[in-house]
Amino acid sequence: MKKTLYILLLLLGLACVKVSQGEPVSGLVFPFREVSISSPVQNFITELHVREGAEVKAGELMAQLYKRSVELDMERAAAALRKREFESKGAQNLFKERLISEDEALASEIELRLASLQYEIAQEAVALREIRASIAGIVVERHNEIGEMVVVGEPMFRVVDIDQIYVRLFLTVKDARRFPIGRSVHLTFPELGEHSPNLDGVVDFIDPRVDSASGLIQIKILANNSDRKVKPGLRATVALAPEDVAVEIELPEEVLPEIESPSASGETEFDNP
C-alpha cells in the first residue's frame, strides 16, 4: 500500500499542498468502474463478438466458448423432463382414483423435481460458456482470439465505465476538513487546454484511514462525464464551489446501494477535534 501511495503522490505532486477556499488542488482522474472479465470454465473460444474500443451493454454477449457437448446434455435433460412430467401427471390421476398408493404418487413427484433440477443444471452449463459484459462501458482490452484456450479466472476482456469519473485527492487531515461528504466542487483539466470542459462534482468518499507514512487521506470526487471528453489518467484541478451550489450526479441503478449516502448534517469524522 505504501509503495502505491508514494507513486500516486509523485504523480499528483500533492506532498506539500495547502488548501484554502480560493486555492484549487490537483488530483488524478479514474474511471467510475473498471472490471476484468474472465471465464468461469476452461474451454476454447468459438466466437468473438467485440473488439477493443467497442461499447457494450450490461449482459451483452462478448465471446462464446465451445458448448456443443453441454447443449446435447441439455437436450437430453429436456427430454427426460418431458417424460417425467407425463409420468407424474398419470400418477396423480391414478392416485385420485385410488389405483396407486400415496407413496407411489409422491415418488413420481420427486422424480419430476429431480428431472427439473437436472435440466436447470444443464442450462447453467450452457450459460457458463457465454461470456457476457458485467457492466456497461467501453472495451479497452481483449486478450484472446478465436480458437485459443481460456483458463478459469484468466482475464479475457477489460471494460471501463467513464460516463462518470472519480478524481482522487490526497490531503492532510486538516485540509480534508474542507471536503466533507456531499461538498460541491468545480473540476477543470489543464492538459485539455482550451477544450477542457468545466465539470461539477461532489465529494463521494473519504477514506477513514490515514496513511501512517505520509499522514494523508484519500478523497474521491464523483462527476458526470456523459460526453466522455475527460479521459482517465488526466490531471484534474479541483476548486471548492459555493456552499449553496447543489450538484446532481446520475448513477446506474445497479450501483446505487454501493455508494455511501451523505449524512444529514454534512459532517465527517474530520469535523470533530
N, C-alpha and C positions, 0 to 999 in steps of 0.2 A: 504493500500500500504506500509506503514512504517513497519508494523509487518512482512509482506512478505519479504521486503528488508533486515530487520535485520536477518531473518532466513537464507537467501541466503548468507549474509556476514559472518555469523557464519560458514556455510559450506565451503565457499570459502577461508576464512582466509585472506581477502583482505583489512582489515581495515587500515593497515598501509603500504601497499606495495608501493615500489618505482620502477619505470620502467626506464630502460636505454637501449641503443642499444643492449648490450650483455646480459642483465639480463632478463630471462623469467618471465612471470606472470602465475597465475593459474586461471582456470575457471571451470565451470561445463558443461557437455555435455547434450544436449537436442535433442529430435527428430526434424527433419526438419518440419514435420507436425504431429499433433495428433488430431484426431477427435472422437467425441462421436456420434454414430449413433442411432437414435431413430425412432419411428413410428409416422407418421402424423395422424393416425387414431387409435381409440381404438378397439381392437379385440383380438381374441386368436390365438396362433401360431399353425399352422398345419404342418409346415416343418421347419427344421433347416439344413442348408447346409454347415456350417463352425463350427469349434471348435477353442478353444484358441491355438495359435501357427500357425494357417493356414495362408498362403499367399493368398491375394485376389487382383484382378484387379479392377480398377475403373469401376463401373457399374455392377459388378458381383452380382448375387443373393445370399443373405446371409440367408434370412428367408422368409417364406411365411405365411401370415395371412389368415384366413378364407375368401374365396372370392366367394363361390358358388352363393350367393344371387345377388351379383353385376354382376357376369357373366351372369346370367339369364336376368338381366336388359339390359346388353349389347347385348345379342341375340335378345331381343325384339326391342331394338333401331335399330339394323341392319336390322331386317325385315321391320320395319316402314320406314327406309331409302330407301330400295329397292322399296317399294310401292310408295313412293313419287317420286322417280326417274322415275318410269314408268309413273305416272300421269303427271309429268312435261313434259316429252318427248311428250306425247299425246297432252297436252295443247299447246305446241309450234307448233306442226303440225297443230292443228286446227286453231291457230292464223294466221299461214301463209296462210291458205285457207280462212281466214276471217269468220270463223264459230263461233268464240268467240271473245269477246272484249279484248282490251289490258289489262284492269283491271283484268279480269279473268286469263289471262296468267301470269300477274305479281303476282297475289295471289298464283298461283300454284308454281311459282319460289320461293316465300318467304316460303311457306310450305316446300319445298325441303331443303332450307337453314336451317330452324328450325330443321328439322329431322336430318340433318347432324350434327348440334350442339349437339343435344341430344345424338347422337351416340358417339361423341367425349367426352362428359361428362361421359358417361358410361365406355368408355375406360380408362379415367383418374381414375375413381373409382376403377377399377381393378388394375391399375398400382400402386395406393397408398398402396395397400396391399402386394406389393412386396418390401421387404426391401433390398436395394442394397448398395454396398460399394460406398461411395462418393469419395474415393481416393484409390490408390494402396498402399498396405502395409501389415503389419502383424497384425492379430487379437490378442490383448493382454488381452481382457476381453469379456466374454459372460455372460450376467446376467439372461437369461431366458432359460426355457426348453419347449419342445413341450406340448401344452395344456394349458400353462399359458396365462393369460390375460395381454396384454400390454396396458399401458396408454399413451396418446398423450404426446410426449416430454420426456418420461422416457427413459433413456439410455438402449439400448439393447446390443450394442457392442462398443468397443473402438479399433480403428485402428491407428497404428503409422507407419510413413514412416521414416526409418533410412537409406535409400540409400544415403541421405545427412544428415548431422548433423549440429547443431548450438553449438558453445561454447560461453557461456555468461561470460563476464568480467564486473567487476565494478571498475572503475578507477576514480581518481581525474580529474578535468578539465585539469590540467597541463599535467598529464600523458596521457590523452586521445588524446592530440595533436599528439602523436606518432603513432596513429592508425586511419589515415584518411580513408574514404570510398575507397575501392579498394586496400588497402595496403595488400601485400602478407605476410603470416606468416607460420611458421612451427609448427606443433602440435605433441606432444608426450603424452603418457598416462602412468604415473608411476605405476598405480595399475596393469597393464598388464605385468609388468616386462620385461623380455627378449622377450616376444611375442608382445610387444607393436609396432603397426605399426607407421610409420612416415608419417603423412598426411600433405599435403599443403592446406592452406585455404586462404580466403580473408575476409577482413573486409566488412561486408554486411550491417550493420545497426549501427547507432549511435543515441541513444535516444536524442531528442532535449531538454529533461527535465533534470534538475539536482535535485537530491533528497535533499530537504531542511534540513533533519535531519542529513544525512551523508556527503553531499557535493560530492557524487559520481554519475557517469554517467554509464549507461548500454551500453555495446558494444557487438554486436553479430558477431561472425566469422562463416562463412559458409565453409564447406569442404565436398568433396565427400567421401562416405563410402560404395561403391558398394559391397564390400565383407562382410560388416556388422560385422566386427571384433570389432568395437567400439560400446559400448552399452551406451544408455542414463543413466545418473547418475554417470558416471565415472568422475574423476578429469582429466583435461587436462592441460598440460604445454604449454604455448604459447610463442614462440620466434619470433622476427621480422626477416623476410627474407631479403636478399639483395634487394636494391631498383630496380634492373634491372630484378628481377625474376617475371615472369607473371604466374599466376595460373588460369587455366580454370576450371570452375565449371559447370557441366552439370545439368540443371534444367528441370523438367517436363514442357511441353509446356503450360499446363493449369495454371501454377502459375507464368509464366514469367511476366505478367502485374503487379503482386503484389510485385515484387522485385524492390527496388529502384536502378536505374542505377547510376554508378559512374559519378561524374561531370568531365568535360573535363580537369579541372585544377588539380583535385585530392584534392582540398581544402575543408575543412569543416568550419562550423561556429567557431570552436575552434582555427582555424589558425589565426583569427583576434584578435588583442588585445582588 
